[in-house]
Amino acid sequence: MTYKIARTELQTLFYSPIAWLILIIFTIQSVLLFTTGMGVQAERQELGYNLYNLSVKMFGLRGLFGSLQQYLYLYIPLLTMGLMSREFSSGSIKLLYSSPVTNQQIIFGKYLSMILYTFILSAILSIFIVIAAFTIENFDVVPVLTALLGILLLISAYAAIGLFMSTLTSYQVVAAIGTFITLFVLDKVGRMWQNIELVRDITYWLSLKGRTDEFLSGLICSEDLLYFVLVITLFLSFSVIRLNSNRQKIPTGITVLKYTGILLIAVTLGFISSRPVFMAYYDGTKTKANTLTQNSQDVVKQLKGGFTITTYVNILDEFFWIGLPHSEIADRNRFKQYTRFKPETKMNYVHYYAKAKNPSLDKRYPNLSDEERMKEYARVHRLDTARFKTPEKINKIENLQPEGYKFVRTLERESGEKSFLRVFYDAQMHPSEAEITAAIKRLVTKVPKVAFVTGHGEREYSGDGDRDYSKFAEEKTFRYSLINQGFDIEEITLDNPISQEIDILVVSDPRKPYSTEHLKNIHDYITTGRNLIVAGEPGRQEVMNKIISPLSVSFLPGRLVKEQENYQADFMITVPSKLGAEKAYQIENMKKYENVVTMPSMAPMVYVNNKGFKVTELFNTDSIGKTWIELETTNFIDNTAKFSPNIGEKLVPNSPAALSLERTINNKEQKIIVLADADCISNGEVGISRRNIPAANYNLINASFYWLSNEEVPIDVRRPTPPDNKVNVTAKGMRTAKWILIACLPFAMFILYLLIWIRRRSR
């Protein structure tokens, strides 16, 4: 009987022009979106650009399906508005009531007709999937089908809502408007009452907004799948209750109780299904783009026992809005990939106020105290001032003064280990997988310790000057600093033997000679087989050569210069070598994208291979212009360097700029990097940008410490390159295909409608 009702409803639907009109409009819109998107990719390919992840790009969140979902709410109410309203207005509902069919059969039959119509829409969309499969090389069909599933579930949910609204009135227009309003409310309810902790999760769960996003990215999440099942079941149950109350004249109070009971059951089941411990996932992408990389998974597996992420939100800090109550759920979702593998993770939020570096706040409220500023912000954001702890209370909970009272999180194990996780001053702002995993790694294993030698005028890791190294070493708001990438750092003198705790030693540009005792301590460190970075500088060769005397490398007198117009003669551009690219993937990427390392002043280096160490040239000077060792000129602003072979100056094309040394000693591999310029990794050089020079000096830093830490940190979160990166069609071909599809598909539908209409008229 359910099937007969569905067949009758579908016949009625296709006898009316509205169903055909929606199909035609839907088809034309789909053709335009698909062919335009594919045409753009074909055009980019013709222009020589690299394409990437085309399957998800064409059909995902920013592709065909993602664009279509923004318009579906306009179509479905027009289809569902007459499902039951037409029965009430025509009086045919009495015939249904008098026939041997139950209310459940009536509702399920009507809904089944909409599901069949949904399959017709999906068949239209499948045409574009087939075209893409023949057009995109190595087409990744699984995430595309996952995205299609999300669209079908969304349409099915819309249909269930529209069916219920049509049971409430005999006026089809009123039913359509009611459906529009309900969909609007369900879209916006996720933002309502987010400041109230008791209802925050409930209203967020009820929201339809963003429910298909995971599907469109190729991920099936049990929470989203069950959400659609529960919403569909909820509104179909509402529809049955409505028919029962209308057919049996049930009192309004009892009907309301039934509605409420069904709603509470659905919300309870939905809330339970949204708890991390009950969630399951399936990542349909070939590269598992929606899942933690294997390196991160391995780190999380070591995280045994309880685990808590505590977010400290200072309302006087510029990043306070990330952790406000109405943003908490969105903030928690940033760790969703981690709670997938560690579902018992607890997330707490602590709000307080304290003096933080916030020039904007000082400018806007110059005459208010910190407490008065807190109250003003709380008033604007409609927050209870009692929520914010005083500086005295927060200091008893956690010492945040070293963090400058900035927005920060602590990651803490049940056993007491703790680390900080920060936000950063860049476009991305939030920590990525690399930074989160690095912070977790501190909790489960000993991280490499980097020590910077001081006491002889070396570059300081804590100094903020242009020549110092604080940017890459300890700057908390810089994403790629060592402390944010999983290293411990400290400063040491050479008055005592170097501690066994040190894994990597940095010796950079000492301006004073080392004493015999200090040299012995460094040489002992090298002899024990531990890792080292040495950065030289022109004018310091004599001091540096004594330090690196155990190595098969030495610095030559003078400095490297070259003939060039736009820069000083001693400004050198160095390029990655082929062998250097094999040492670290960061250098490989630099070579691939033609990045360089800039060196403002560079000391000549020579080395002897196979004299205890295997030496590899990581970077060399470029081959543009004549390069030589300058022995006379030192003022390159007022004077011009000239090549003078008569005084011993030598041409040195492709001179080594960065060397790696390695050997096996004491049953372990020792790694050393020697740089010809200490400025290339300084605050000033890392932060500068020069026109037409694709400098990537930080990649040299990143690669060096990655290699020296035996590829332990920074965490390698690379993923395989998606194979679907080429289209077998031209932009002109897609323009032709667009007009063919627009002409053929809607026209075929129109002819089919006319045939059905003529046949019906003849009967």
N, C-alpha and C positions, 0 to 999 in steps of 0.2 A: 504493500500500500504506500509506503514511503517513496518507493521508486516511481509509482504512478503519479503521485503528487508532484515529484520533482520533474517528471517528463512533461506533465501538463503545464507547470509553471515555466519551464524552459520554452515550450512552444509559445505560450503567451508572450514571453519576453521577446522572442525572435519574430513574432508577428508585429511587434511595435517598432517604430523607427528609432526609438531612443537607444536600444541595445546596439543596433547597427551603427548609429551615429557615434556612439562611444567607441566601438571597435575601430571605426575608420579614423577617428581623431587620434586614438591611442596608437594606431599603426603609423600614421603620418608622423606623429611626434617621435615615436621610436626610431623610424627611419632617419629623420633629421638628426637626432641625437647621435645615433650610431655612426652614420656616414660622415657627419661632421667630425666626430672624434677620431675615426679611422683616417679620414683625410688629413687631419692635422698631423697624425703620426707619420703618414706616408710623406707628407711635405717635409717634416723634420728630417726624415731619413734621407730624402733627396738633397737636403741642404748640408748633409754630412754630420748631423747630430747623432749621438748614440741613444738608442731607445732602451727602455728598461721596464721589465715586469708588465708587459703589455696586456696579459690576460686580465689581471686584477684592475689595471688602469682603465681598460676599456669597459669593464662591467662592474667595477667596484663602487666604492663610496663616491668617487668623483667621476664615475663613468656612466654608462647607460642606466643601470638599475638605480644608482644613487640619485640621478637626476629625475628619473621617473617617479620615485617614491614621493617626491615633493608635490606631485599632481594627483596621485591616486585618491586622495581624500575628496577631490572634486568630482570624480567619476562614480565611485561606489554608492554614495547617497542617492544619486539619480537612478541607480539600478534597484536599490533596495526599498525605495520609498513606497512602492506599490505592492510589495510582497504580501502584506496583511491589510494595509489601508484600503486597497482595492476590494478586498473581500468584505470589509466592513461597510464601505460606501455603496457597493452594489447590492448588498444583502445576501451575497452567496455564502457568507459565513454560516448562515442558518442551515444551508444544505450540507456544509461540512460537519456542523454539529450534529445533524440528524443522521449522517452516514456512519457506518461502523469503523470510524477511524479515531484514534486517540489524539489528544492535543500534542503529545510527543511526536507522533507520526506527521502531523500537520507541520510542526516547526522544523523537524529534521528534513522533511520533504522539500519545504521551501528553501532551507539552507543548502541542501544538496544541489538544488538547481543553481545556486550562486557558486558553489564549488566547481560545478561543471563549467560554468561561464569563466571562472578563474582559470581552469585548465585551457580554455580557448585562448585567453590572454597569454598564458605561459607558452602555448604553441606558437603564437606570434613572436614572442621573445626568443623562442628556440631557433627561429629562422636566422636570427642574427648571431646566435651562438655557432650555428653550423657554418655561416659565412666566415666568422672569425676563425673557426677551426681550420679552414682552407686558406685563410689569408695570413694568419700569424704563425710563424715557424715555432715549433715546439709548444704549441698551445696548451696551457695548463687548464684542463677542463674541470677538475674537481672544485677549486675555489669558485669558479663561475657557477657551477651547479649549486654550490652552497649559497652563493649570493641569490640565485633564482629561488631557492627554498625560502630565504628570508623575505623576498618580495611576495611569494605565494602566501606565507603565513600572515604577512601584514594585510594583504587583501582579504584573507579569510577572517581576520579579526575585525576589519572594517565592515565586512558583510554581516557578521554576527551582531555587531552594534546596530547597524542599519535595520536589520530584521527586528530587533527588539523595539526600536523606535517606531517602526511601522505598526507594531501591535498596540501602541498607545493612542492612536488617532485614526479616524477615517479619512483624514485629509492628507493626500500624498505630499503636498508642498510642506505641510507642517512636519510630516515625518522626515523629509529631507533636511529641513532647517534644524530639526531636533538632532539629527545625526551629525550635521556640521558642528553644532554647538558641543555635543558630547565629544567628538574627536578633538575639538579645540581645547576643551577642558582637560582631556587625557593627555594632550600634548604639553599643556602648561602646568599640570598639577605637580610635576616633579620639582618645580621651583617654589612651591607653596610651603609655608611653615617650616622651612629648613632650619630656622633658628631654634625650633622646639625639638629637643632630643627625642622625646617619646614618639613623635609622629614623623620624624625626618625620614626614617627608612621606609615607612609605610607609603607616604606620598611619593617618594622617589620610585618605589617599586611599581606603583600604579601608573606611572607615566609611560606613554607610548613613545615618547621622543627618544631617538637613538637606539631603539630596540633592535633595529636591523643592522646597525653599524658593524657588529662583530661578524654577522653573516656576510655582509658585503666585502669584508676584508678576508674572507675565506675561513673563518673560525666559527664552529658550532659550539656554543656554550649552553650547558643544560639549563642554566637560569633563564636565558632568553627563550629557549625552546619551550620550557614549561610555562613561561609567562604567556605566550600566545595560546597554548593549550588551555590554560586557566581562564584567560580572558574570553576565549571562544565559548568554553563551557559555561562561564558565568553568565554571559548575555543570552545564550540559548536557554539556560535555566530560567533566567528572568522572563524570557518570552513564553515558556511553558507555564510559569506561574501566572503570568498576565492572562493567558487564555483560560487557565483553570478558574481564576477569579471571575472572569467575564462569563464563562460558560456555566459555572455552578453558583454564581452569586455569593462568593465567599466574602465575609466582612473585611473591610479595608484594613483593620488592625492586624488580622491574621496574615493578610497578604504582605503587609509591611514587615511583619516578623519573619516571614519566609525570605523576602528580599534581603533583609539584614543578616539572617543566618547564612544564606548562600554567600553573601559578600564576605562575611567574617571567615568562613571556611576557605574561600579563595585567597583572601589576603594572608591568612595564617600559613597556608601551604606555600604561597609565593614567598613569604618572608623566610620560611624555613629553607626553601630551595635556593635563596640568595645567600645563605651562609656559606662561606668558603669550603667548609668541611664537607658539604653536600654537593658541591659543584663538580662537574666533569666537562672535559673539553675535547674537541677534535679539530686539529689544524689541518685544513685541506691543501695548503700550499706546498709545492714541491720543496721549497727551501725552509719550511717551518718558520715563516716570517713572523708569525704571531706567538711564537714560543721562545722562551729563554734559550740562548745558545748553550751548547753542551758544557762549555767551561763554567758558565753561571750555574747550570744545574748541578755540576759536580761540587761547587762551593756550597750551594744550598743544602745538598745531601749531608754535608758534614755538620750542619747546624742542628744538632740533636737537642731535645728538651724544649722548654718554653722560650719564646722569642717575642720581644716587645719593641715596637717602634713608637717612641714618644716625640711628638712634635711640639716645640716650644714657640709660641706665637706672641711676639711683642707687638702690641698695637701701635707703638711709636716707631716701629721699623717700617721701611718702605715696602717690604714684602708681606706685611701683616695680613693682607686680604686673602692670601693663599689658604690660611688656616682658620678663617672665620667660620662660625658654625654652618652658615648656608653653603660653604664650599667644602665641607668635610668629606662628603661622599665622593665628590669629584676628585678630591685629593687622595682618598683611599684607593680609588681606581687606578692611580698611577703605579700602585704596587700590586696590581692584580696578577701580573705574570708571576710574581714571587709567592703570593698567597696560594696560587695554584699548586705550587710544590711544597708550600709550608702553610697549610690551611689553618693551623692553630695560632698563627700570628695575631698578636693583639696590637691595636693601634689606639693610642691615647693622645689627647690634645690638652695642653696646658697653656692657659692664656694669662698674660701678665703685662705689666708696663715697666719700662726702665729706660734710662737715657741711652739712645743709640744714635749712630751717625746717620742723620736724616736732614740734609740741608733744606729740603723743601718744607719740612715741618717747622724748622726754625724760622724760615722766612714768613710762613703764613701765621704762625702763632708766637711771635717774638716775646710777648709779655706774659705768657701763661706758663705755669709750672708743669712738670711732667704729669702730675696727677690731674691737673685741670685739662691738659691736652687729652689725656685718656678719657675723661668724662665727656669732652666735646666729641671725640670720635665715636664713643659708645652711643651718644645721643643720635648722631647722624646715622649710624648703622643699626639703631634700635636694639642695642645690646644692654644687658644688665651689668652695671658697673661692678657688682659684687663678683662677677665672673673673673675679674682681672686681679691677679695677685700683686702685691707690692714688691718692690725690689728686694726688700729684706726677706720676704717669704720665699721668693723664687731662688735666692742665693742659698737658702737652706735646702732646697730640693735639688738644685743642680747649679754648679758654678759655670755660669755663662759669660762671665766677664772676659775670658780669653777669646771668646767668639764675638765680642763686641756687642752682645745682646742682639745679634741679628737673628733672623728666622733660621732655625736649625733643628735638626732631629737627632735624637740619640737612638742607636740600635743596641739593644741589651739582651744578653742571654740570661737564662734562668740561673746559670752558674756565676753570673756577675760580670763577665767580659762586656766592655762597652766601647762604642766608637761613634763618631759624629758623621752626619750626612748633611751637606749644605746645599743651598741654592747659589746660582752664579750670575755674574754680570755679563750675560750674553743673550743672544736672541732666543735660545732654547730655554734658558733660565733653570728649568728643573733638571735634577740629576738623571742621567741616562743609565742604561743597563750597566755600562762600564763602571760608573761611579758607585752605583748601589752595590754591585757585586764586590767591588774593592772594599767598601765599608764593611760588608758582611765577612769578607775574607779575614779582616783584622780580628774577628771574633773566634775564628776556628783554627787559625794557624799563625805561625810567626811570619810577619811580613818582612821584606828586605829593609835593612837599615842603611841609610846613606849618611856619610859623615863628610863635612866640609872642613878642610884644614884651614886654620887661621893662625895669626901671630906673626906673619911675615908680609903683610900688606896684600894678602890674597883677596879675591872677590868674595864678598860677604853674601851668604844665603839669606840673611835677614835684612840686608840693606835695600833701600828704595831708590838709590841712585841709578843712573843709566848704566853704569858699569857693573852693577851688582846683579845678584841672581834670585832675588826674592820672588820674581814673577813666576818662574817655573818651579821654584823650590817650596815656598810656603804660603803663597798668597791664597787665602781661604776662599775668596770669591772668584778665583780663576779655575775653571773646570779642570784644566790639564796640569795643574801644579802637582808636584810629587805627593804631597800629603792627601790630595783628593783622588789620586790614582793608585793608592795602596802602599805607599812607602812611609817609613818612619825616617825623620831627618834629625840631625843634631850637628853641633859645631864642636870641633876638638882642636886641641893644641898637640904639639909633638913632644911635650915635656916628658911624657911617659910612653911606654910601648902601646901601640894601638890595640884597643880592645878586640877580643875575639867576636864580640857582638856585631862588629861592623862588617857589612857585606860588600859595600861599594864605597870607595874613598874618592873624594874629589879634590884635586890639587889644581888650582887655577891662578895663573899669573902672579906668583909671589914677587914682590918688589924688593925684598931683602934676602940676602943669602941665608941658607939654612946652616945651622951649626952642625958639627960632626955628629953629635948625639941625635939631632933631629933627622939628619940624613939616614943614620943607622936605623931609626925607627921606621922610616918609610921603606927602606930597602928590606928590612925584616918582614914588613907587611907584604911586599911583593914576593919575597922568597917563600912565604907560607902559602902562596897560590891563591890569594884573594883578589877580587876584581877592583878596577881602578879607572878613573878618568883623569887625564892630564891635559890641561889647556895652556898652550904657550902664547907668547906675544912677542912681536919684534922688540928688540932692546933688552929682552930678558933671557936670551939664549944661554948665556953662561950659567945663570942660576938654574935654568930648567934642565940643562944637560947633566948637571950633577944629580938632579933628582931622578932622571930617567936613565942613568948610566947602566942599570942592570938590564935595560931593554935594548933591542937591536934597532933603536931609533935615535936620531939626534937632530937638533935644530942647527941650521947653518947661519952664519952671520948675515946681516942685512935684512931686507924685506922684499916681498914680491910686489912688482908693479907691472902695469901694462899701459899701452897706448890707448887712450879713450878720451872722448870729448866731454861727456856730461857729468863725469864723476872724477874724484881725485884719483891720481895714478895708482895709489895703494888700495883702492877699493876693488875687491875681487868678487867675482861671481863664480861659484863652484857648482858642479853638477854631479849627480849620483852616478857611480860606475855600475857596470853590469854585475861584477862580483859583489859590490855593496848591496845591490838589490836582493841578492840571495841571502844576505845576513838577517834582514828584518823586513817584514811586509810594509812597514811605513816607508822605507827607502824604495822599495819596489813600486809603491804607489806614486812616490815623487817622480820616479823615472817614467812611469806610465803617463802621468799628467804633465810632464816636463816642468816640474818645480825645481827650484834651485835653493842653495844656501848662500846667503851673503856674508862676506867677511870684510869688515872695514879696514883691517890691517892684518897681514898674514906673514908669519915667519916661514922661511923655507925649511922643508923637512927632507931628510934622506933616511933610508932604512936598508937593512940587510935581511933578506928572507932566509928562513931555515937555519937561523943561528939561535936555536932554542925556541923561537916563536915563529908561528905562521902569521905573516903580515898580509893584510888585505887593504887595498885602497878603497875606502868607502866613497869619498868625494874627491874630485880633481878640479883644478881650474879649467874654465872653458877654453875653447880653442880660438875664440874670436879675438883678433888683435895679437900683437907681439907681447909676450910676457917674459920678464927676466928678473934676476936678483939684483936689486939696487943697493949699492954700497955707500953712495955719497949723499944723495938728497934725502932729507928728512922733513923739510917744509914743502908740502905739495900744494899749498895754497898760493904762495908767492913765487915758488920756483917750479921749473919744469924738469921732470926726470928725463934723462937721456941715457940710452944704452951705451956704455963705455967698456968694451971688452978689454981694453988695454990695462984697466985697473982690476981685472979679475971678475967683472960682471958677466953672468952666463945666462943664455936663453934657456928657459925651463918650461916648455909647453906641457900642458896637462900635469902640472905639479900637484903632488898629493896634498889635500887639505884636511882630510880626516882619515886616520888609520885605525884598523882593528888588529889586535894581537891576541893570539890564543895559543895555549899549550896545555899539556897534561902534566900536572905536578902534584905529588902527594895523593895520587889516585883520584884527583878531581880536575875538572877543566877550569883553567884560569883565563879570564877575559879582560882585556885592557883596550881603552880607546884613547888615542892621542889626537888632539885638535891643534891645528896650526894657528888658531886665533881664539882667544878667550872672549872676545867681544861678541862672537856670533851667537852665543846663547845668553847674552846679557839682557837685562830689562829693556834697555834702549833699542837693541837690534831686534829682539823678538817682537816688540810692539810697533816698529816702524813699517811704513808702507811706501814703496817707491814706484813711480809710474813705469809701466811696461816691464817690471821685474817680478815674476811670479815666485817671490820668496816664500819658503815654508820652513823657516829655521826651527820652529818648534817641532816639526817632524823629526829633525835630527836629534833633538833632545829625547823625544818620545822613543825613537828607535834605539838610541844608545842605552837608555835605562831598561828598555824591554829586553834587549840582548844581554846586558850585563846581569839582569836578574834571572837569567836562564828562561826567558819568556814567561815568567810568572806574573809579573805586573809591568805596565798596565794590562788589565784583563783584555784578552783577545775576544772581542764580541763580533768578529766578522761572520758574515753569513755567505753561503754560496751565491754566486751571481745567478739570478733567474735566467733560464735559457730562452724564454720567449722575448727576444729583443730584436726581432726583425719582421717586417711585413712584406708580403709578396704582391704588392699592389702599388700603383702610382697614385699621386694626388688627383691627376686627371681621371684615372680609372674610377676612383671613389666618387668623383663628381658625376660621372656617367651612371654609376651604380645607383646613386641617390635618386636621379630622375627616373630610372627604370623601376626601382622599387616603389617610388611614390606613385608612378603611373599604373603599375600592375596590381599591387596588393590592394589598395583601396578600391580600385576599379573592379577587381574580381569580387570583392565583398559587396559592392553596390549592385553588380549584376546578380549575385546570389540572392540578395535581398529582394530585388525585383521579381525574380523567379518565384520566390516563396510568396510574395505579395500577390502575384498574378494567379498562382495556384490556389491561394486562399480565396481570392475573389471569384474564381471559377466555381468554387464549391458553394 
